[in-house]
């Protein structure tokens, strides 16, 4: 059953202008247009401000076969040099050390810090494994100036390699005044129990050409009474105070392989779980440089880690410092992507070059192949500023759906501000065009609702295939702006009367009495004068009447079947949805109809959310008196 929609013109005659409404400019985004391989056998990676790449490498020959050392290489792939091998200058200072790795450059580029496992060996590489660069048992932090001088900066791993301590993943503040690291207090049995760790932050100095680490402070923001917990810092925020780390607070007793990313401000003692999952392994949060003028993180995400997905398959993602606006950056594990690698890719540590135009990434084949074989290659990903695209109703980040209305934000997208003049949308508006190229390489023009310098609103072509698609906006001067977004069959969202994806939904209730004329009641009240729209009470108490809620949105016409659409109001799941699909009057505009039971009478202001083929919409509101 589909309810009458002719009344739409009564309630929403102004909708074409509404679709054209501008929104606040979103934070600048980035994308990966290209990538290539620097080394076929590398490790954890760091890129200096002096344009030198450091990495750890597992030796395959010689007296250190099977153990890791630290190397440097030119970004062109030439000049590979071992800094810590037994025959390297000054290496006698490292005699007896086992695994050496996890390099990090100081922001000046003058010094390289790394973690090194204290000896003697326990008898084999396998027994010494807990101290390799990704684990940290019995390790200490060292520094080098790369010309043969070495300094030991901590004493946590035990003088003879036997002890409860260890360090892992040193990370510098952007201003070069602080160094953070994870420090082991009590051993465990990783990955089920990594033991008890703490977060350490010390003062870094290069005074007199000598590196020093002093006045360390120790934090256990989610531990008490010596409870197990893990802290693996990877980056400071641009405020040089907030630390982003990987931890395991939420996972014991659920999925022991899941890991979350947290932000912690030691000044305010504020801890925030940014990824909040009990199924996925998230790691390596790295802040975008200040060149992008935005508070965003690049991080690794490995879905359904553990028994559901035993070998690491991870891509890089983006999110805001507060954990919002998560968006996929690479698509190596997406079967629809042209970059898809069937055997799986496990993107690991990553590091920016000085002008943030490239990102060096360790692709951890060892983890991707069930902890067998060599560590894996180092990839060089090109990075460019990109437009930001969101669902035009909810302003939620991708995936986006074919046939849905999208808002794209950027700069210099058009030379004038212009809305479409009618419901018959053009593909050229003010000499601005949008082209959507899907994962198979097929390009199609998009129809446009609105263009301006900072925003375009358009409809994703219906035939756009799943996977990463490139949105290309070309202005009247021929200047092009690009964005890469993930396309999925559905991306359900409802419009709201305040045009921000929150609050009272754009819709009405159709009242069908036992006798007499049907009526239509808007669920919103908009006083005007700059005041926000609010919910309008709807009476559903007469059991002799029937009440139908009609809501407008976008992104759900591609649903598999009507049975795959569910609507919940408050904590009550409603009966079967009557209609969910294209509204028919405006391009990309969708409609959902559901009957309201009289048992909802007196519910007051309630949240409404739809789930379409397992994907949840934004949360909107109505009021039932």
N, C-alpha and C positions, 0 to 999 in steps of 0.2 A: 504494500500500500504506500502510495506517495501522496502527501497532502498537497492541497492547492498551493501554488507558489505565486499566483497573480498578485496576492497581497504584498509581495515583496516590493513592488513599485510604490506602495503606500508608505511602507516603513523605511525603505532604503533608496529613495530616489536619488540621494546624494552620494551613493556608493562609488561611482567612478572617481569623484573628487577625493573620497576617503582613501581609495587605493593609491591615489597620487600624493597623499600626505607625506611630507618629509619627517624623518626621525632623527634623533641625535646621532652624530657621527660616531661610529664604532671605532675601537682601538685598531691601530694599523696591524695588518696581518702579514704573514709570510707564506711562501710556497716553495716547492722544490721542482723547478722545471727540468733539471737534468742531474745526472750523477755519473761518476766513473770510479774505477778502482785504482787506488794508489799502490797498495801492496797485496799480494795474495796470501801472505802469512804474517799477520801483525798481532795486535793486542790492544789493551786499553790505551787511549790516545789523548794527547794534549797539544794544543797549538799555541805558540808563543806570540807575544806582541812584536817580536823581531822576525816573525815568519819562519820559524823552525818548528817542525813537528816532532814531538817525543812520543815514544810508544814502548810497551813492553813486548817481549818476544820470547817464546819458548825455544831454547837451544835444542838442536837436533844432532849436534856432533860435539866432540871435544870434551874437556874435563867437566863441563857444566851441562852435559846432555840431560834434557828433561826439565831443567830448571829455567826460570825466567830471568832475563836481563833487560836493562833499559837502553834503548837506542834513540838516535835522532836521525831525521831525514829531511831533505829539502821537499817542499810541496810539489815540485816537479817530478819527484820519485828518484832523484839522484842523491849521492853522498850519504848513504846509510852508514852510520857510525855507532859502534857499541861503546857506551860510557862506563858500563859496570862489568864487562867481561874480565877474566883473570889477567889478560894481557893488555888491558886498557891503561892509559896513564893514571897513576895514583890509585889503581885498583887494589893495591896491597892493604889499603885502609878497610877494604870490604872483605878481607880474607875470612873464610869460615861462614859467611852469610849464604843462605840458601836461595829461596825465591826472592827476586827483586823486581818491583814493578809499580803500577799505578802512578805514573808520573803526573805532576802538576806544575806548571810554570808559575812563578810569581808574576804579578801584573807588570812589573818592570821588564821582564824577560831576562833578568840577570842570573836568576837561580832556578833550579829545577828541584823540587822535592819529590820524594818517592818513599814507598814503604819497603822494608827489607826484613826478611825472616832470619832470626838468629839461629845459628847452629849450636851444637853439631847435628848432623843428620840423625834421624831416628832409625835409619837402616835402609830406606828405600824412598823413591819419589812418591810412591803411594802413601807411605806413612807421613811424609812431610807435606802432603797435599793441604791440610788445614791452614797452612801458612802461605799458600800461593796468593798472587795479587788480589783475587776476588774474595778471599776468605779472611786473612789478616791475623790468624793466631800466631803468637810469639813474634810479631813484627814490631818494628820501630820506624819512626820517621827520620829520614836522612835528607840531606841537601847536597847539591853539587853546583859548581859554577860551569860545569861541562868541559873544563880544561884540566881536570885531574885533581881538583881539591874537593874533599868530602867532609861533611860534618854530621855527626849523629845528634839529633835534636830531641829525642825522647828516650826514656829508659823504661819501657812498659813490657817488652817481650821476654824479659828474663835474660840474664847475662849469658847463659849457656844454651839458650833456646828452649829451656824447660821451665815452664811457669804458667800462670793463669792469665797473663796479660796478652796484649796485642793491640794493634792499631789498624785502621782501615780508612781509605778514601779521604785523604787530605783535600781541603777546598779553601781557596783564598777569597777574601772579600775583594770587591772591585777596586777599592782604594788602596789595597795592598797593606793594610794595617793589621789584619787578623788572619789567622789560619784555624779552620775547624777540622776536626777528625772524629771518627768513632773509636772508642777505647774499650777493650774487653776487660770485664771485672771477674766474671766467673765463666769457665768453659761450658759448652753445651754440646749438642749432637745435631749440627745443621744437616738439612734445612728444617727438620721437624722442630728442633730447639736450638737456636743459634747461641744460646747462653745469655748471660746478663752483660749488657754494655752500657756505656754512658756517652753523652755528647761532650766533647772537649773543645774549648775555644781559647786560643792563646794569642798574645801580641807578637806580630811579625816585624822584624827589623832587618835592614840591610846596611846599617850604619858601619862606616869604615870598610865596606866591602866584605863584611862577614855576616852571614845569615844567623839570626837568633830567634828563638821561640821562648817567650817568657810569660810569666803571670797567667798560667792556664787556669780557667774556670771550668767546673764540671757540672753537668745538668742531667737529670733523669726526669723529664717532664711528665712521662706517663707511668713511672715506676714508683713503687713504695714497698718497703720491707724486703728489698732484695729480689723482687719478683723478676722473672725473666723478661727481657726486652732488648730490642736491637735498635741501634742508631747508626745510620750510614749517610753522613752529610755529603752533598754533591754541589751545592751552590749557595751563595748569599744572594739576597735580593739587592736591588739597586740602592736600598737604604743603608747597605753595609752592616745591618744589624740582624735582620731576619734571616734564618737559616732554613733551607729546604733539605729535608732528609727522607730516606726510605726507612720504614720501621714496620713492626709486626704487632702493634698493640691489639688490633681487632681480630687477629686471625687464630690464636690458640683455641682449640675446641671446635673450630669450624673447618676451614681449609688451611692446613698447616703450610701450604705453599704460597698462599696469597700474601701480598705485601701492599702496603699503602704508602703514599707520599704525604708528608706533613710539612707544615710551616711552623716554625717556633721562633718567637721573639723573646730572647732572654731578659730584655729590659722590663717588659710587661708580663713576662711569664705566660704568654699566650700561645697555646698549642691548637692547631686546626688540622683536621684530617681532610686533605684535599681530594682524594680519590675515593675513599669511603666504600671499599669493596671487600667482600669475603670470598671472591672467586678468582680475581685477577692478580697478576704480579706486576706492580708498577714500580719503576725505579729510574734513577739517573735524572732527577729534575735539574735543569740548567736554565738559568735566567737569560732572557734575550738581552743583548747589550743595549746600553742607553742610546745607541744610534737609532734604534727603532722607536724611542720615546714611548714605551709602553711597558706595562707590568705583566709580562707573559713568561711562561715556562715551556721549554721543550722537554719532553720526558718519554720514556719507553713504557709501552703497555703490552703485556703478554696475557691474552685472555684465557680464562679457565685453566690456570696453571695447576700442575699436579696430575692426578689420576685421569682427569678428563682431557688433558692435553699434555702428555708427559715430556715432550721435547719443546724447547722454547721457540715460539713463533711470535715475534714482536715487531711492531712498527713504532715510529716516532709520532707523538701527538703534541698538541698545543693546549694549554689552558691558562686562565688568568691566575694571578697570585692567590685569589680566594677560592680556586677550584672550579669556577664557573667557565662556561663557554668552551668545553672540551671539543677539539676538532682534530681530525686525522691529518698528519703532515706527509707521511709516506705510505705507499700501498704495495709493498713487496709481498705481503701475504694475502692480498685481495685477488681472488681468482678472476675477477673481471678486469683487473688492471693490466695494461701492456707491460708493466714492470714485474708482473707476478713471477715468483720463483717457486715452482711446485714442491721442491724439497723443504721449503721453509727457510725463513731468514730470521735471525735473532739479533736485532739492532741493540747495541750495548752502549758503552760510554761514548760521548760525543763532545766536541770542542770547537769553538768559533775561531775563525781567523780574525785579524786585527780590524778589518772593516766590515765584518759580519756578512760578507758576501758568499762564504762557504762554511760548511760544517763538516769536519772530519768525524767519521763514525766507525767504531769497531763493530764488525759483523761477526757475532760470536758463533761460529760454526760448531765449536765444541759443545755448547749448550743445545744448539739446534739439532745436532746429530746424536743426542742421547749420551753426551759426555764421552764421545769417542772421537779420535782423529785430532788434527791440528786445531789451534785456536780459531783461525779464520782471517779474512781479509780486512783491510781498512778501506773504506769508501770515502769519496769526496763528493759531497752533495752541494750543488749550486743553490744559493738562496737568493730570492728576490722579494722586494715588497709586493704585497698582493692586496687586492680588494677583499673585503669581508662580506660574505653572503649568508643571509639568514632567512628562515621561514618568514614570509611577509605578514603572517597573522600573529605568531607567537614570539617572533624575534629570537627563536632558538636556533643554535648552530646546526650544521648538517649532521646526518644526511638529509638531503632534500629529495622531493619526489617529482617525477614527470607530471606535467599538467598542473603544477602548483605555482602560486604567486610568490615571488622571491624579491627581497630587498637586498641590493648590493651597495656597499659603502666604499668610498675611496676618495681620491682627489682628481680634479680635472677630468671628470667623467663626461661632462657636457659643457657646452659654451653658453647655454641658457637654461632657464627653468621652464619646463613645459609639461603639462599633463595631456593625456590623450583627450581628444575632443568628443569622443563617442564610445559606445560599447564595442564598436568594430575597431579593434586595436591595430595600429600600424606596426611595422617592423623597423620603421625609421621615424624618429621623433626629434625634430630640431637638428637633423643630420647626425644624430647619435644612433648607433646600432649596437645590438648585443648578439653575439654568436655563442652557441653552446656546442662544444665538441665532446662527444661522449667517449667512453673507454675504448670503443672500437675504432675511434678516429673519425666518426661521421659528424659533420658539422651541420647545424641547422640554425636558422635565424629565430630569435625569440620575439614575441610581440610585447609591446611596451605600454605600460600604464603611465609612467612618469619618468622624466630625466631632469637632473640638475648637476651642478658641479660635484656635489658630494654624495649623490645617491641616484640609483636607478631602480625602478620597480618594474618587473617583467614576469612573463609566464614561461616556465621551463617547457620546451616542446614536448608533446605527448610521447613521441617515439624515442626520447632519450633513453639510452640503455643504462643498466646498473653499473656501479663502479665509479672511479674518479673521472669527473668531467671538468673541462676547462671553460670558464665563462670569460669571454673576451668582450670588453666594452670599448668601442671605437668612437671618439668624439668627432666633431665637425672638422677639426684640423688633422685628423688621421692619427692622433695620439691614442695608443692602445693601453688598456689596463687589464691585468689578468688575475684570475683567482681559480684555485683548484678546489672542488667540492666533491663530496661523496654523494652519489645518487642511489636511492633505494626505492622499492616499489611504493612505500607509503611514508609520509612524514606528517601525521595528523596534527592539526592545530585549529583553534577557534579564534575568530576575531573578537576583540573586546571593544566596548564603546569608548574607552579611554585611549585606544589605539596604541597600547603597549604590551598586549598579550596577557594582561592581568586584570582582575576585577570583573565587573558585570559583562556577561557575554553579549555579543550582537545576535539578537534573536527575539522571538516572541512566543507566546502560548496561544494555540488555537483551541477555543472552547466550543465543544459540540454538545449542545443541550439535548435532553430527551425530546423536547419539542421546541420549535422556534428557530430563529436565525443563528448561525454560527457567528462567533465574535473572535476578534484577534487582539490580544493584549501584549504590548511590548514589555519586556522584562527589565527595562532600564528606564531611568529618569535622568535627563541631561538638562540642567538648569541654564547652561550657557554662561557667558560672562567670565570665561576662564575657569569656572568651577568644574570639578570632576563629575563624571556620570556616576550614578549610584544605582543599586538594585531597586526595583519597583515591586512591591508585594503582589503576589499572584494567589488568588483564592482557588484551591482545588478541593474544597471540602464537600461539595455536593456529590454524593455517590451516584446520583441519577445522570450526571453529566460525564463527558469524557474530555480529557485534557491532553494536548499534544505539544511538547516542547520542540520548537524548530530552531536550530542553531546553525550559524554560518561560519565557514572556515575554509581551509585549503589543505591540499596534500593527502586526502584520503579517498579520492575517487578510484585509485588503483587497488583498493582492498580486494582480497581473494574471493570472499563471499560475505554476504550479509551476516552470516552466523559468526564471522570472525570479528564483528564489531560489538563491543560492550560499552555500556554507559553506567557510571556509578554516580549517585548523588549523595553526598555525605558518606555514610558507611553502608548505604543501601544500593545493591545492584538492581537496575531496572529490568523490566521484561524485555523481550526481544526488540531490537531496533527495527523500525519500520522502513527507514530509507537512509542510505549513506552513499552519496555520490555527487556528480556534477549538478549544480543548481540550474544551469542551462541558460541564464540570461547574461552573465558576465564570465569572460574567460578566466579559467583557473579557480573560479568561485565554487565552493562545495557546500552541501547542505546535509544536515543530519536531523532526522525526525525520530522522536521516541515518546511513548505514552507515559504520562505522569500518573501514578496511582494516587488515589485519595488518601492513602495511608501516610502520605508525606505532609498532610495538613498540619500546620503548626511548627514545621521544621525550622523556620526562620531563614537567615542567610546561610546557604550551604554551598559547598564546593561541588563542581561538576567536572568530571574527567572522563574521557573516552579512551578506550584501548582498541586499536585497529591492528589486527594480525600481530598482536603482541607488543606493539609500539604505543606508548602512552602519549596523549596530547598534553598541552598546557592545561593548568588548572584554572577554571573560570568560575563565576558565581551567579546564582539566581537567589531570589528570596521568595519563600512560600509562607503565606500567613495561615 
